[in-house]
Amino acid sequence: MVTNVTNFSRSGLYDWMAQRVSAVVLAAYFLFLLGYLLFNPGLTYADWHGLFSHTAMRIFSLLALVALSVHAWVGMWTISTDYLTPMALGKAATVVRFLFQAVCGMAMFAFFVWGVQILWGV
């Protein structure tokens, strides 16, 4: 079992489950927005603003933002542990993997904070 300190939940089963649950949340969010766009063909800024002014939509959007962050982290962690290995990179693999994961984590945090600011108007 992988016991890397940058692992999302310390268990492959939990990472697998987080990936699947976050994918379902993202699919539901995408389908809702697609349905809204299809059933409101003459969508104006006021309509769009009205949709996102509802607390329920803001919470759903925040849930989708959290799901996107979890989904991206598990995916990037998996890529880094599968492909940034000592066999592929030699002795520098640990440093390269750590830097890659650190940059991914900082980028995801920045995008999450930015999304919250956009969503809640902070």
GROMACS elastic network, one bead per residue, 0.5 to 0.9 nm:
[ bonds ]
;  ai    aj funct       b0    kb
    1    10     6  0.86903   500
    1    11     6  0.74466   500
    1    12     6  0.75851   500
    2     7     6  0.79654   500
    2    10     6  0.72208   500
    2    11     6  0.73282   500
    2    12     6  0.76183   500
    3     6     6  0.85349   500
    3     7     6  0.71346   500
    3    10     6  0.60768   500
    3    11     6  0.79575   500
    4     7     6  0.54367   500
    4    10     6  0.74491   500
    5     8     6  0.83986   500
    5    10     6  0.79482   500
    6     9     6  0.87432   500
    6    10     6  0.85187   500
    6    77     6  0.75709   500
    6    98     6  0.82493   500
    6   101     6  0.75467   500
    6   102     6  0.89081   500
    7    10     6  0.54724   500
    7    11     6  0.78524   500
    7    12     6  0.89046   500
    7    15     6  0.83776   500
    7    74     6  0.79095   500
    7    77     6  0.68986   500
    7    78     6  0.87710   500
    8    11     6  0.80118   500
    8    14     6  0.84521   500
    8    15     6  0.66593   500
    8    70     6  0.82808   500
    8    73     6  0.74440   500
    8    74     6  0.65549   500
    8    77     6  0.80241   500
    9    12     6  0.78338   500
    9    13     6  0.89452   500
    9    14     6  0.62239   500
    9    15     6  0.62837   500
    9    18     6  0.89940   500
   10    13     6  0.89581   500
   10    14     6  0.77000   500
   10    15     6  0.79492   500
   11    14     6  0.53179   500
   11    15     6  0.62708   500
   11    16     6  0.85910   500
   12    15     6  0.50366   500
   12    16     6  0.60083   500
   12    17     6  0.85034   500
   13    16     6  0.50436   500
   13    17     6  0.61142   500
   13    18     6  0.85366   500
   14    18     6  0.59518   500
   14    19     6  0.84384   500
   15    18     6  0.50228   500
   15    19     6  0.60831   500
   15    20     6  0.86471   500
   15    74     6  0.64168   500
   16    19     6  0.51520   500
   16    20     6  0.63455   500
   16    21     6  0.87221   500
   16    74     6  0.82777   500
   17    20     6  0.51154   500
   17    21     6  0.60301   500
   17    22     6  0.83610   500
   18    21     6  0.52170   500
   18    22     6  0.58822   500
   18    23     6  0.83486   500
   18    67     6  0.84982   500
   18    70     6  0.70642   500
   18    71     6  0.71300   500
   18    74     6  0.78828   500
   19    22     6  0.53387   500
   19    23     6  0.61289   500
   19    24     6  0.88036   500
   19    67     6  0.85675   500
   19    70     6  0.72248   500
   19    71     6  0.52642   500
   19    72     6  0.85731   500
   19    74     6  0.66581   500
   19    75     6  0.77827   500
   20    23     6  0.50422   500
   20    24     6  0.63341   500
   20    25     6  0.87972   500
   20    71     6  0.82697   500
   21    24     6  0.51397   500
   21    25     6  0.63456   500
   21    26     6  0.86780   500
   21    67     6  0.79511   500
   21    71     6  0.87527   500
   22    25     6  0.50885   500
   22    26     6  0.61285   500
   22    27     6  0.85163   500
   22    64     6  0.78862   500
   22    66     6  0.82418   500
   22    68     6  0.67701   500
   22    69     6  0.87813   500
   22    70     6  0.68383   500
   22    71     6  0.57888   500
   23    26     6  0.50911   500
   23    27     6  0.60288   500
   23    28     6  0.85597   500
   23    67     6  0.73643   500
   23    68     6  0.80809   500
   23    71     6  0.70138   500
   24    27     6  0.50339   500
   24    28     6  0.61129   500
   24    29     6  0.85845   500
   24    67     6  0.89159   500
   25    28     6  0.51389   500
   25    29     6  0.61954   500
   25    30     6  0.86068   500
   25    63     6  0.76533   500
   25    64     6  0.61986   500
   25    67     6  0.65812   500
   25    68     6  0.87425   500
   26    29     6  0.50865   500
   26    30     6  0.60726   500
   26    31     6  0.85171   500
   26    63     6  0.87524   500
   26    64     6  0.56674   500
   26    65     6  0.85014   500
   26    67     6  0.66547   500
   26    68     6  0.69706   500
   27    30     6  0.50738   500
   27    31     6  0.60082   500
   27    32     6  0.84397   500
   28    31     6  0.51542   500
   28    32     6  0.60316   500
   28    33     6  0.86197   500
   28    64     6  0.88300   500
   29    32     6  0.51342   500
   29    33     6  0.62458   500
   29    34     6  0.85503   500
   29    60     6  0.74540   500
   29    61     6  0.75068   500
   29    64     6  0.65770   500
   30    33     6  0.52189   500
   30    34     6  0.60380   500
   30    35     6  0.85053   500
   31    35     6  0.59530   500
   31    36     6  0.84283   500
   32    35     6  0.51089   500
   32    36     6  0.60949   500
   32    37     6  0.86234   500
   33    37     6  0.61598   500
   33    38     6  0.85751   500
   34    37     6  0.51509   500
   34    38     6  0.61598   500
   34    39     6  0.86456   500
   35    38     6  0.50413   500
   35    39     6  0.60459   500
   35    40     6  0.84169   500
   36    39     6  0.53004   500
   36    40     6  0.60221   500
   36    41     6  0.87497   500
   37    40     6  0.52271   500
   37    41     6  0.62877   500
   37    42     6  0.87950   500
   37    43     6  0.73341   500
   38    41     6  0.58881   500
   40    43     6  0.55862   500
   40    47     6  0.88784   500
   43    46     6  0.81441   500
   43    47     6  0.60661   500
   43    48     6  0.69168   500
   44    47     6  0.52016   500
   44    48     6  0.63170   500
   44    49     6  0.85285   500
   45    48     6  0.50559   500
   45    49     6  0.59144   500
   45    50     6  0.83605   500
   46    49     6  0.50002   500
   46    50     6  0.59398   500
   46    51     6  0.86019   500
   47    51     6  0.62627   500
   47    52     6  0.88125   500
   48    51     6  0.51618   500
   48    52     6  0.64658   500
   48    53     6  0.85975   500
   49    52     6  0.52702   500
   49    53     6  0.59644   500
   49    54     6  0.89927   500
   50    53     6  0.50269   500
   50    54     6  0.68773   500
   51    54     6  0.59427   500
   51    57     6  0.68135   500
   51    58     6  0.88611   500
   52    55     6  0.76212   500
   52    56     6  0.85378   500
   52    57     6  0.56632   500
   52    58     6  0.60528   500
   52    61     6  0.86406   500
   52   119     6  0.79336   500
   53    56     6  0.86717   500
   53    57     6  0.73514   500
   53    58     6  0.71728   500
   54    57     6  0.53990   500
   54    58     6  0.64139   500
   54    59     6  0.87738   500
   55    58     6  0.50071   500
   55    59     6  0.61153   500
   55    60     6  0.85241   500
   56    59     6  0.51241   500
   56    60     6  0.61065   500
   56    61     6  0.85171   500
   57    61     6  0.59576   500
   57    62     6  0.84113   500
   58    62     6  0.60253   500
   58    63     6  0.85109   500
   58   119     6  0.65948   500
   58   120     6  0.73829   500
   59    63     6  0.60822   500
   59    64     6  0.85297   500
   60    63     6  0.50236   500
   60    64     6  0.62042   500
   60    65     6  0.86194   500
   61    65     6  0.61288   500
   61    66     6  0.86504   500
   61   119     6  0.76341   500
   62    66     6  0.62088   500
   62    67     6  0.84925   500
   62   115     6  0.82614   500
   62   116     6  0.71668   500
   62   119     6  0.76455   500
   63    66     6  0.51150   500
   63    67     6  0.60710   500
   63    68     6  0.85128   500
   64    68     6  0.59892   500
   64    69     6  0.85580   500
   65    68     6  0.50159   500
   65    69     6  0.62481   500
   65    70     6  0.87012   500
   65   112     6  0.67576   500
   65   115     6  0.72532   500
   65   116     6  0.82098   500
   66    69     6  0.50758   500
   66    70     6  0.62162   500
   66    71     6  0.84766   500
   66   112     6  0.76110   500
   67    70     6  0.51378   500
   67    71     6  0.59014   500
   67    72     6  0.83933   500
   68    71     6  0.50718   500
   68    72     6  0.59538   500
   68    73     6  0.84458   500
   68   112     6  0.88881   500
   69    72     6  0.51990   500
   69    73     6  0.60434   500
   69    74     6  0.86202   500
   69   108     6  0.63040   500
   69   109     6  0.80078   500
   69   111     6  0.86420   500
   69   112     6  0.70987   500
   70    73     6  0.51576   500
   70    74     6  0.61579   500
   70    75     6  0.84536   500
   71    74     6  0.54433   500
   71    75     6  0.61335   500
   71    76     6  0.86161   500
   72    75     6  0.50857   500
   72    76     6  0.59855   500
   72    77     6  0.83740   500
   72   104     6  0.88336   500
   72   108     6  0.78655   500
   73    76     6  0.52074   500
   73    77     6  0.58960   500
   73    78     6  0.83760   500
   73   101     6  0.86770   500
   73   104     6  0.75821   500
   73   105     6  0.71949   500
   73   108     6  0.77416   500
   74    77     6  0.51389   500
   74    78     6  0.60298   500
   74    79     6  0.85888   500
   75    78     6  0.51548   500
   75    79     6  0.62237   500
   75    80     6  0.86533   500
   76    79     6  0.50214   500
   76    80     6  0.60719   500
   76    81     6  0.85877   500
   76   100     6  0.88630   500
   76   101     6  0.74374   500
   76   104     6  0.73517   500
   77    80     6  0.51187   500
   77    81     6  0.61481   500
   77    82     6  0.84580   500
   77   101     6  0.67208   500
   77   104     6  0.88095   500
   78    81     6  0.52809   500
   78    82     6  0.59630   500
   78    83     6  0.84320   500
   79    82     6  0.51632   500
   79    83     6  0.58729   500
   79    84     6  0.76564   500
   80    83     6  0.54768   500
   80    84     6  0.51166   500
   80    85     6  0.79488   500
   80    97     6  0.59917   500
   80    98     6  0.87588   500
   80   100     6  0.73420   500
   80   101     6  0.72478   500
   81    84     6  0.57667   500
   81    85     6  0.66359   500
   81    97     6  0.73435   500
   82    85     6  0.67585   500
   83    88     6  0.70823   500
   83    89     6  0.89426   500
   84    87     6  0.82915   500
   84    88     6  0.64012   500
   84    89     6  0.65605   500
   84    93     6  0.58923   500
   84    94     6  0.79547   500
   84    96     6  0.72456   500
   84    97     6  0.58272   500
   85    88     6  0.52522   500
   85    89     6  0.59794   500
   85    90     6  0.73959   500
   85    91     6  0.89701   500
   85    92     6  0.88992   500
   85    93     6  0.54242   500
   85    94     6  0.75648   500
   85    97     6  0.79076   500
   86    89     6  0.50643   500
   86    91     6  0.58894   500
   86    92     6  0.72336   500
   86    93     6  0.50399   500
   86    94     6  0.75264   500
   87    90     6  0.57178   500
   87    91     6  0.86708   500
   87    93     6  0.83031   500
   88    93     6  0.77041   500
   89    92     6  0.61458   500
   89    93     6  0.51495   500
   89    94     6  0.89480   500
   89    96     6  0.83650   500
   90    93     6  0.58322   500
   90    94     6  0.89984   500
   91    94     6  0.72671   500
   91    95     6  0.85020   500
   92    95     6  0.54557   500
   92    96     6  0.60777   500
   92    97     6  0.84928   500
   93    96     6  0.51018   500
   93    97     6  0.58576   500
   93    98     6  0.83974   500
   94    97     6  0.51542   500
   94    98     6  0.60611   500
   94    99     6  0.85775   500
   95    98     6  0.51273   500
   95    99     6  0.61241   500
   95   100     6  0.85023   500
   96    99     6  0.51652   500
   96   100     6  0.60193   500
   96   101     6  0.85300   500
   97   100     6  0.50770   500
   97   101     6  0.60828   500
   97   102     6  0.84499   500
   98   101     6  0.51495   500
   98   102     6  0.59701   500
   98   103     6  0.85675   500
   99   103     6  0.60788   500
   99   104     6  0.84703   500
  100   103     6  0.52890   500
  100   104     6  0.61578   500
  100   105     6  0.85550   500
  101   104     6  0.50267   500
  101   105     6  0.59536   500
  101   106     6  0.85224   500
  102   105     6  0.50604   500
  102   106     6  0.61047   500
  102   107     6  0.85000   500
  103   106     6  0.51809   500
  103   107     6  0.60468   500
  103   108     6  0.85154   500
  104   107     6  0.51420   500
  104   108     6  0.60649   500
  104   109     6  0.85250   500
  105   108     6  0.51674   500
  105   109     6  0.60895   500
  105   110     6  0.85661   500
  106   109     6  0.50795   500
  106   110     6  0.61050   500
  106   111     6  0.85744   500
  107   110     6  0.50923   500
  107   111     6  0.61123   500
  107   112     6  0.84907   500
  108   111     6  0.50697   500
  108   112     6  0.59881   500
  108   113     6  0.85818   500
  109   112     6  0.50238   500
  109   113     6  0.61579   500
  109   114     6  0.84687   500
  110   113     6  0.52225   500
  110   114     6  0.60459   500
  110   115     6  0.85019   500
  111   115     6  0.59841   500
  111   116     6  0.85943   500
  112   115     6  0.50277   500
  112   116     6  0.62304   500
  112   117     6  0.86401   500
  113   116     6  0.51107   500
  113   117     6  0.62109   500
  113   118     6  0.86657   500
  114   117     6  0.50865   500
  114   118     6  0.62352   500
  114   119     6  0.85433   500
  115   118     6  0.50792   500
  115   119     6  0.59459   500
  115   120     6  0.84706   500
  116   120     6  0.58366   500
  116   121     6  0.77049   500
  116   122     6  0.76176   500
  117   120     6  0.54840   500
  117   121     6  0.52076   500
  118   121     6  0.52823   500
  118   122     6  0.71865   500
  119   122     6  0.80658   500
